Amino acid sequence: MKIMVIGGGGREHAIIKKIKENPNVTEIFALPGNGGIAADATCVAIGAKDIAGAVAFAKENAIDFAVVAPDDPLVLGMVDALEEAGIPAFGPKANAAIIEGSKVFSKNLMKKYGIPTATYEVFENAKDALSYLENAPIPTVIKADGLALGKGVIIAMSREEATDAVRSIMEDKVFGASGNRIVVEEFLTGPEVSVLAFTDGKTLIPMVSSMDHKRAHDGDEGLNTGGMGTVAPNPYYTKAIADECMDKIFLPTMAAMNAEGRTFRGCLYFGLMLTPNGPKVIEYNCRFGDPETQVVLPLLESDLLTVMQAVANGTLSDVDVRFRDGAACCVIVASKGYPVKYESGFPMLLPPDEKESFIYVAGAKKADDGTLLSAGGRVLGVTAVKDNLEEAIAAAYAMTEKVKFENGFYRHDIGAKALAAKK
């Protein structure tokens, strides 16, 4: 089988490495991939949002199955275009990907169908939003409606921060047209949990829970990033909470999308807050999370491609989806200065993958002499899988220390909060 994976980051590298385990796979193409992914797939210089280019490539190369991993091409309708061209694909169609593509849509969906989430108001102009904020509870959360590279959410701890956020999003257009509408939302407290789920619109199978670390530096200091590391499973996510989420959030969301004529087939990501009043949805994503994928997929014992095909075919209930016992930890190595200003093009020497420790490359290019050079903010995801969380964290850091990358930095406390919660 010939497989095409859209995207070029650490998430896509994790997906590709997992798909490679299927003995029927003869070739994997990554569009566009990166210099590190090139070790596991043939990289093709077609951008992730180039729908016409991806469809043409798939037809010319007789692709048997496509995986559309990032949010942008999903929201833009790449799965629709591939399926119209006769290429089966994993991922939601555009009318279902709106669950991430529009915060206003997802909040209204939850309100309509009684799915627990923070209370909120929607605004279409800055004047009304600023007027509302004069008396709104503080802290508050302000979200741009559309996609913003994961950066369209601002937690305002003061009224001044809240008004600045509204002005920057709606007047200065820091997120472009994504900020034409905003959601102003109740500030929730409690542990955060990420749960990814396979669903074909009839069956929903949650994956192992995970805990992301968003702040750039140790002790949750510094700016928010796309994620500096993850561990799985999340110790706060107990069996009782998982059952409650299934009954009150996961299955109702699947049913709500069906009722709206927007059947979701793919990976549905639930960002949850375990509040004193029970679990609530902070956000939905229409795809695998990054870097959650880098700890969840290594724990998957079932064949990923078989599961993805069943999702696309609507036969997920026929597939045995199993995860191994144990734990995984992923440490992100980023370029110094990330997430603000950083330089790229630094040479890297990576240790070879081991049986339970491996490196996913998120941002790299190859020099003419074959040297791997850094290219981007988040550069590497160093992951280890072990029988328990303590061992997984230790093994991930042991491998991280073998990486030679002079412009790299990483947090030294990934998983510390999870270990404390376990105790």
C-alpha positions, -999 to +999 in steps of 0.1 A: +000+000+000+011+036-008+002+060+020+003+098+019+005+119+052-002+156+050+019+178+074+055+182+084+059+182+122+065+160+152+029+148+152+032+137+116+065+119+123+048+100+151+020+090+128+044+079+100+066+058+124+034+040+136+020+034+102+053+020+091+047-009+115+020-023+091+037-049+069+014-041+039+027-006+036+052-003+008+058+034+006+049+065+027+049+101+013+050+131+036+037+164+022+058+184+029+075+164+057+109+176+070+145+167+072+140+142+100+109+127+086+129+120+055+144+090+073+110+073+075+091+086+044+096+102+010+092+140+015+074+159-013+076+197-015+039+203-015+025+225+013+000+211+038-026+236+026-021+230-011-052+209-016-050+209-055-014+199-053-020+171-028-050+157-048-030+158-080+000+140-064-023+113-049-039+106-083-005+106-101+011+082-076-019+059-071-021+066-033-042+040-015-049+059+016-043+095+029-040+109+064-046+146+068-031+156+101-030+194+106-060+216+113-057+241+084-061+216+055-090+198+074-109+230+079-102+240+043-117+208+030-088+186+020-105+153+030-136+164+009-114+170-021-094+137-017-126+116-013-142+133-044-111+122-063-115+086-051-087+087-025-099+073+009-087+096+037-085+098+075-098+130+089-131+149+092-147+167+062-148+205+064-183+207+077-172+186+107-137+202+111-156+234+120-157+221+156-121+234+158-123+259+130-149+281+148-149+286+186-183+302+183-197+271+165-183+247+192-195+268+221-230+272+206-230+234+199-222+226+236-248+251+248-275+236+225-269+200+234-261+205+272-224+195+270-206+209+301-184+239+293-176+274+306-203+301+304-195+325+275-206+355+254-199+360+217-190+394+202-187+406+166-173+441+174-148+455+198-171+482+212-197+456+225-169+434+239-152+462+258-185+474+272-192+439+285-158+436+301-163+467+322-184+445+346-174+410+336-158+386+362-120+387+362-099+366+354-115+358+321-106+340+289-107+356+254-106+335+223-104+344+186-131+325+167-110+310+140-077+291+138-046+309+151-018+284+152-029+274+187-022+310+199-057+325+197-065+321+234-056+348+260-061+343+297-066+378+311-058+381+348-068+418+350-094+441+333-065+459+316-052+426+301-087+417+290-093+451+271-058+448+256-066+413+243-099+424+227-082+454+210-052+433+197-076+405+184-105+426+170-089+460+161-052+452+154-061+418+138-031+400+153-048+367+142-062+381+110-098+372+100-098+346+128-104+375+152-135+389+134-155+373+162-144+365+197-156+344+226-153+359+261-154+330+285-156+321+322-122+313+337-123+277+349-099+261+375-087+225+380-063+200+364-063+200+326-065+167+307-062+159+269-082+130+255-079+120+219-106+097+205-111+077+173-146+081+160-165+072+128-197+089+139-212+057+152-185+044+176-161+065+197-130+050+213-110+072+236-072+069+235-049+071+266-053+104+284-023+128+285-010+159+303+005+188+282+030+214+295+024+247+277+047+271+294+082+276+280+102+272+311+106+251+343+080+256+370+054+266+344+072+300+339+074+319+307+051+323+277+026+298+265+040+276+237+026+249+214+036+225+241+070+217+257+063+181+266+037+155+275+031+125+297+005+097+294-016+086+311-027+117+330-030+106+367-059+130+374-080+112+348-094+083+369-118+055+358-147+073+374-139+106+356-134+087+323-169+072+326-184+105+334-167+121+304-179+093+281-215+098+293-217+136+295-191+148+269-177+123+244-208+104+232-231+136+234-206+154+212-206+127+186-244+126+187-246+164+185-225+165+154-246+138+138-278+158+147-263+188+130-256+169+098-219+172+104-209+136+112-173+136+125-149+109+113-113+111+124-095+120+156-116+142+179-095+159+206-111+169+239-093+195+259-109+191+294-107+209+327-115+188+358-133+216+377-148+213+413-182+210+394-171+181+372-153+178+339-159+206+313-147+211+277-122+239+273-117+232+236-122+207+208-096+200+181-105+182+148-072+162+147-044+146+167-028+170+192+008+180+191+027+169+212+000+146+227+003+123+197+040+117+206+030+099+238-004+084+229+006+066+197+036+048+212+012+032+237-011+019+209-008-018+205-033-021+176-023-014+140-028+023+135-035+021+097-062-006+103-079+017+128-077+047+105-091+028+076-120+015+098-127+051+109-129+062+072-150+032+063-174+036+092-165+001+106-147+012+138-169-011+159-153-041+141-117-032+151-100-041+184-083-009+196-059-017+224-033+003+244-005-012+264-002-008+301+026+015+311+034+052+305+051+075+280+069+108+283+079+132+256+104+161+261+103+188+235+137+203+225+131+238+211+152+266+196+165+291+222+142+321+223+111+301+213+082+310+213+092+346+205+124+352+185+148+323+177+174+314+151+174+282+129+200+264+109+220+249+137+235+214+132+221+185+153+235+151+161+208+127+172+213+094+190+198+063+172+163+051+182+162+024+208+135-002+214+115+021+239+132+055+233+130+074+201+130+109+186+103+125+166+116+154+144+093+184+144+115+211+127+145+202+107+160+204+072+189+186+056+221+204+045+237+195+012+262+173+030+233+154+048+237+172+081+204+177+100+198+214+107+172+229+131+143+246+113+116+261+135+107+267+171+099+232+184+126+210+169+126+175+185+102+154+206+122+129+226+099+101+238+103+070+260+078+043+268+082+022+300+062+002+325+056+032+348+057+070+346+089+074+368+108+051+344+094+068+313+104+103+324+139+091+334+144+073+300+131+103+280+156+127+298+184+102+295+179+102+257+174+140+256+209+144+272+224+125+243+211+150+217+238+174+204+222+207+195+239+238+207+209+262+202+184+238+219+167+241+252+141+220+271+122+220+303+137+198+331+104+191+349+081+174+323+060+149+343+069+164+377+033+175+383+020+141+372+043+123+396+032+146+425-005+139+416+002+102+417+015+105+453 
